[in-house]
Structure formats: C-alpha cells, structure tokens
Amino acid sequence: MSRTIFALSSGPPPSGVAVIRLSGPESLEIVRQLTGARLPAPREARLRNLHRPSDGQLLDSALVLTFPGPSSFTGEDSAELHCHGSPSVVAGVQQALAELGAHPAEAGEFTRRAFETGRLDLTQAEALSDLIAAETEAQRDQALSGAGGRLRHRADLWREQLIGLMALSEAELDFADEGDVGEISPSVRAGMSGLAAHMAAALATAPLAERIRSGLTIAIVGPPNAGKSSLLNALARRDVAIVTPHAGTTRDVLEVHLDLAGRPAVLLDTAGLRETTDPIEAEGIARARARADSADLVLNLGPGGNLVNKIDESGDRPGWRDGKLYLSAQTGAGLPELESWLADWAQAQIPKGEAAVVTTARQQALVAEALARVEEAAAQQDPVLTAESLRSAAHALGRLTGQIDPEAILGAIFLRFCIGK
C-alpha cells in the first residue's frame, strides 16, 4: 500500500489562500481526524475547523474538498484544504498532517501517481509540466493540447495499426511454412507505407514545437556603446543589463524572456563587437558572434544595421525610413514601432493553427525510432524480419507513452515538477 502524501500546491505564503493537497489511502481518514467532523460530499466544498491532533488547538477555518479514488487527479483517495495563506497557518496545518501519519510529497509525486494509476500517460505528464511553466499563449495552447492526450491518441492509433500489420504478416509467415506464401502481400506493404507517412507528418511538427517551448531567439548586436543594453532594458521594461558610458561593460550574453503577441521569445544582449586585447572581453565577443549566428533574428544597431538608436542625441525623428527604424532606447521614441514589428514577425514565425503533435526531445527520438523501424519493415522481403521490425516499432511506442520504460527515465521526467504537483 502506498503512503499518504501532502504538499502545498499553491504559491508560497503569505497569500490570500493556500491550497494543501493530500493523496493516498489514508487521505480521507486524516482529514476526518483533522476536522473532527463528517466529511463533505465528494467534490463539494464545505467550511470546517482544523484542529491540531495533539491538543485540539484550533489552527484555521478552511474549505475542505474530498475526491475519492479513482475519480481524482492521482486516481487515489485525495483531498484539498483551502486555508488562509499565512506562514503560521500553513506550517501548523502541515505539521498536523504529519502528526496524523501523512508524509511530505516529493517533487512530481502527485503526477507520478496519476501516471502509475493510468490517469495520465507520459506524454500527458510532460505536457502538464510544460503547462505549469507556460509563460505565453502559444506555450499554453501547445501544453493543453498535449495534456489533453493529442500524442497519446495518435500513439494508440499507431499501435493498433502495428498490431494489425503484425497479425497479417505473422499469418502470412504461418502460411509460408506450408509453402503457400513466400513474400509480404501488397496490402501489408501499403499499410506500412501509410503508417510511416502518418508518423513522419507528426514528427515534422517537432521543430515548431521546440521553438514554442524554448522561444524564438533575437540577438541585439552592434559596436560598444551602441545602446544594446539600453534597448534590452527598454523591451524588457526592467533593468536587466548594466548600462554605463564605458565601452565593454557587457562581457557575457544576457537573456530576457519576452511575450510577443502570445509567442515566446528570448532576447539576447551581446558584447560590443570590436577588436580587443582583453581576453575576457574577447571571449564575450566570440560568444556574441556565435549566438548571433544561431539566432532567429538579429537586431543590428551598428553602421549599416536595421536599427538606428540614440535619436535623442542625433535629432532624427522616430519611425521607419529606408528600411531602418530610428528610435531612442533612452526616451522610448520609436519603441512602439519596434514592438509592433517584432510582434508581427513572431506571429509569422509561429502562426496560429493546428497544435504540434511531438513536443519534446524524448518524444521526437522515440517517434523517429518507431518510424525508422516501420520503414525498415516496409523494405524487408523476409516476413520474419518484417514482423521483427514491426515489433520493435511497437516497443518504441510503448516507451513513448510509458507502457514500457526504465525507472531512471521515469525519475528524470517527474523530478522536473515542483513539490505539490
């Protein structure tokens, strides 16, 4: 029998409300002892007084909800205590839960239990982790699609097709023993080709998904004192980079995350590009060039670049002229035009449409492995080798959803979650 766990699943106190979750076989009995009253009906919130078990001291008045398994997030008996969010109340309630036999949850333990009870598969668990970390509309939509089982449903369909193809190929193999059939039938080959095409189409969505998860990269480059750090701070609307009149202040690449019309982006402030004998500055310049080379977009504040900064000093008027944007990172003149242009660019890079199917590197590797085995099966002439390749493809899909996977892989996935999830 698994132990009963608890954790604060809302933000750290102080807060208006703190939500403490429990899951495990003793959850409902522990809540009954903590309240000293009859439990509310499942999924109905009721106000209850919470008392310390050792001496009956009142700890708080809280909303109590119960979720008997298997109709709960974890698939086990679960409960939630919606307390006042003061540090003292939260600490007191957690201590009382421990006195009643519950154990503090480990990172990702609630979600892992949902996986182990079949409430989620691994692809949905990964999407849930992405949903918790989502900062933009595009990241949220992609994570919700995955959490809803988008890839799981595809993988289930692929497995059904594989099982059917294996049955047909192995039946042909049985007949081959009697000398009636000596090669794979056209219908089985057509089925394998169609399955491979569907897998390839899903795999083709992985690059877009990675851009949504990691964000588009925008590098600000130019010579020293061009105003790169000031522009970074202006777009971030906070002081991220140190701004001084001295050349070479920025030595390493600074990053800040932006939300561009719902699309995630990472803005990079790089070291000023110039010749230098300072080894530290030279390393910063080398890193700046490398990041600029791999960026999705480069904002060049240098001579001949696409941005002309410091118009507050030159007297130029803000706006687009001759393919250049004239602005002042110091005063904000021309900044709305830049932000509007960046939003349009980001929307073009990540257009609205059907959500990606394959969203993580792990998923990409396993779908690619399954695809390779199906293509391998389609190229075989021997029914024995065809059947073996199809079995290998099915094994890869089993690992994709978590039906077959080493303990170390499961641990790595669930440790990404915060405590209480």
N, C-alpha and C positions, 0 to 999 in steps of 0.2 A: 504493500500500500504506500502511495506517495505521501510525502509530508505536506502539511498545510502551510502555505506561504502568505506573506503580506508585504506590501510596499506602498509608499506614497507615489501615486501615479500622476498627480498634478504637479505644478511648479513648486519650487522650494518656498517655504514660508519666509516672511509673512505674506499672506494673500487673503483675499476675501473668503475663499472656500478652499479646503484641502480635501482631496479625494484619496482615501486609503482603500486599496483593493485586497481581497483575500481570495485564495483558491486552494482547494484541496478537500479531502474527505471530512475534516472537522470544521470547515468554514462556518456552516450554519449553526452548529452547536456552540462554537466560540462566540459568535455574535449574540446568540441567545443568552449566554452567560454574561457577556459584557453589558447587555441591556437589562437583563433580569425581567424580560417581558416576552410576550408572544411575538414570534417573527411576523413581519408583514407578509402579505401575499406576494408570490413571485412577481418581480419586475414592477412592484408598486412601492413608491417612496412613502415612508412614514417617519414622523419625528419620534425619536427615542432618546432617553437619557443614557449616557455611557458612564459606567462606574468602574473604578479600579477594583479588581477582584480581591486584593489582599485586605482592604479595609472598607470597601464600599464608598470611597471618596468619589464625589461627582467630578467627572472630567470634562464633560461637554454635553450639549444637546445637539444631536446630529440627525440628518436624514439617513435612513437605513434602507438599502435595497438588497434583495436576495435573488440569486439566479441559480436555481437547482440544475445540476447537470442532467442530461448532456446539452441542454439548451442554454449554454453560456459561451463566452468567448473561448475559454480554455477547454470546454467540454466536461469540466468537473463542477461540483458544487462551488459556487462563488458568491461573493457579497461585496458591497461597497458601502463605505461610511463617508458621508459628506459632512465634514466637520468645519468648525471655524478654523481659519488658516493661520493661527498664531503659532510660533515655535513651541510654546509651552503646551498647547493643546495637542499638537501633532506628536510631540515627544511623549506626552503622557499616554495617549491612545496606543501608540506603537509599543510602549513598554507594557501596557496592559495586555495587548495581544500576545506578546512574548510570554508573559506570565501564564497565559491560558494555553500555551503549547504551540503557538504558531511560530514560524521561522522567517526571518528576513529573506526576501527573494533575491536571487542573483540576477545579473544583467540578462535580459531576454528570457527569463524563466517562464513568464506567463505565456509569451508567444510560442516558446518551445513546447509547452504543454498543449497548446492548441494544435500544433503540428503533430504531436505524438498521439493525440486523441482523434486525429483525422479531420479536425475543423478547418485546418489550413494545410496546403502543401508548401514545399519550399519556395516555389516561385511566388506564391502569395505572401509568404513571410518576408521575402526580400522586398517585395513591393510595399509592404507595410512599413518596413524600415525606411524606405525611400519617402513614404508619405510623411512620416514623422519629421524627416529632415527637409521636406519640401519648403522652398522659400518663394517660388514663383508659381503662376497659374499653370504654365506648361509642365513643371515638375509635379505639381499636384495632380493634374489630369492624367499624366502618364502613370503615376503611382496608383491612383484609384483604379485605372484600367487593369493593372497587374493584380492589385489586391482583390479585384472582382473575379479573378480567375481567367483572364484572357489567354495567357500562355498555357495554363493548366488545361483549359478546354481544347486548345489546339493539340497539346501533347497527348491527351486522352484519345482524340480522334486519330492521330498518327499511330498510336499503339494499337487501336482497333484495326486499322488498315494493315499494320505489320502482322498482327496475329492472323488476319485473313490470308495474307500473302504467304505466310509461313505454312499455314494449313494446306493451301493449294500446292505449294512447292514440295512439301513433305508427302502429300498424297501422290504427286507425280513421281516422287522418289520411290514410293512403295510399289507403284505400277511398274517402274523401271526395273525393279527386281524380277518382275515376271517377263521382262523383255518387251513390254508394250510401248513404253515411252522412254526416249533417250535424251530429251533436251527440254529446257524451260518453254512453256507454252507462250504464245504471243499475248494472251490475256494477262498472265502474270507479269510479263515484261512491261506491258502497258501500265499495269497497276503500280509497278515500282517507279516507272518514269513519272507518272502523275504525282506520286507521293514525294519524290525528290523535288519536283517543281514547287510544291506547296511548302516544303521545308526551306528551300532556297529563298522563296519570297519572304518568309518570316525572318530568315537570317539577314536579309538585305535591310531590315529595319534597324539593325543593331547600331550602325554608325550614328543615325539620327538620335536614337535613344541615349547614346553616350553623350552626345552634345547637350541633350536636355539635362541629363544627370549632372554633368560636370560644368556646363556653362560654356557659352561662346567666349573665346579669348580675344581681348582687344588690347593691343600694346601701344603705349604712348612713347614715341621715340623723338629724338632730336638732340641738338648740342646742349652743353651745360648752360644753365640759366635761361632756357627757352620757356620755362614756365610749366614743365611737365608735372611736377609735384603739385603746383597750384591748381592745374586742371584736374588732376586726380581728386584732390580735396573738394573742388567745386562740384564735380559729378557725384561724388560720394556724399556730399552735403555734411561732411565732418572732416576734422583734421586727422588724416591718416598718415600723411608724409610730412616730414620736417621741411619747412621752406625757409631758406636763407639766401642772401645775395652772394654767397660764396660758391664758386664752381666746385662740382664733385661731391656735393653733400650726399646725394643718393648713391650708395655703393652696391646695394643688392636690389633684386627685383621685389617691389612691393605689390601686394594683391588686395583688391577690394571687390566684393560681390555686388552686382547691380541687378535690378529688375527692370528690364527694358520691354515695356508693354507686355508683361507677363512672361517674357523669355529671360532665362538666366544668362548672365554674362560675368566674366571675371576681367576686371580692368587692371592692367599691369603698368606700374610706373617704373621705368628703367633708368639706369645710369646714363648720364650725358655722354654722347658719342664724341670722342676726341682722342688724339694721341696723348699718351701719358706714360711716365716712367714709374708711377706709383703702382706697385704690384697689386695692391688691394683694389684700387680703382680700375686697373686693367682687367682684373677678374670680373668686376661688376659690369664692365663694358662688354666683355666676352659673353657673359650671361644675358645681357640685354640683347645682343645681336641674335643669340640662339633662340630666345623667347620670341623675338620679333619674327624670325624666320618661320616659326611654327604657329604663329597667331592667326586667327581667322580674319582679323582686321588690324591694320596699322594706322594710327593717327600720328602723322609726321608734323612736328612743329618746327622742323628745320627749314633751311632755304630750299625752295622747290617743293616743299611739303604741301599737304592738303589743308592744313590749319595755319592761320596767321594769328599769333597770340600778342598780347600786350598792346592792344589798340588804344588803351587808356594812356599810353606813353607816346604812341605814334600819331594819334589824332585821326586814324582811319575810322570810318563808320562801320558798325557791325552788319553782318549778313553775308550771303553767298555772292561772289563775283568771280568770274573766270575760273570756275571750278575750285575755288578756295573759299573757306569760311573764315571771316575776320571776326575775332572775338577777344574778350578780355576775361581770363580766368579770375582776375583780381576783382573786377567790378561786376561780373556776371553778364556783361553785354555780349550778345551773340550766343550765350549759353542755351537759351530755349531752342534756337535753331539747330544747335548741335544735338541736343537731347531728342528732338523730333526726328532728325535724320537717323540717329542711332536706333531709335525705336522702329522706324520703317525698315532699316537694314536687318535688325534682329528678327522681325516678323517674316522677312523674305527668306532668311536662313532656316527658320523653324516655323513653317506655315501651319496654320490650323488644318486639321484633317484627321484621318484615322490614326489612332494611337499606335505606337510601336509595339511589336509583339515580344521581341527579345531585347531585354533592357540591361542585363549585367554581363560582365566578362565571363562569369561561370556559366550562365545560360548560353551565351554565344559559343563557348567551347563545346558544350555538350550537344547543342543542336547541330553544330558543324560536324561533330563526330558521328552523330546519327545519320546526317546527310551523306557523309563520306561512305559509311557502311552500306547505305541503300544504293548509292551509285556503284559501289563495289559489287553488290549483289546483282544489279542490273547488267553488269559487264561479264558476269560469270557464265560459263557454258555448262558447268557441272552442277546439277541440282543439289548435291551435298554441300558444295561451297556456297551456293546461293542461300540455302537455309541457314548456314552458319553466320553469314554476313547479316542476314535479317535478324537473327537472334542478338547479335552484337549491337545492332541499331536499337532494338527494344531495350537492351540493357542500358544504353546511354540515356534513353528517355526515362527509364526508371530512376536513374541518378538525377535527372533534371528535376523531377517532381519530389524526390526524396523517398521514393519507394525502396530504392537501393542506394545507400551512400555510407561512407565510412564515418565513424563517430567524430573524427577530427574535423571533417568538413562541416558537420552539423554544429560543432562547438564554435568554429570560426564564424559561421553565419549569425548565430544567436548572440554572440558576445558583442555584436555591433549595436544591439539595442541598449536603451537606457534601463536603469532599475525601474521596475513598475510597469514594464511593457513586455 
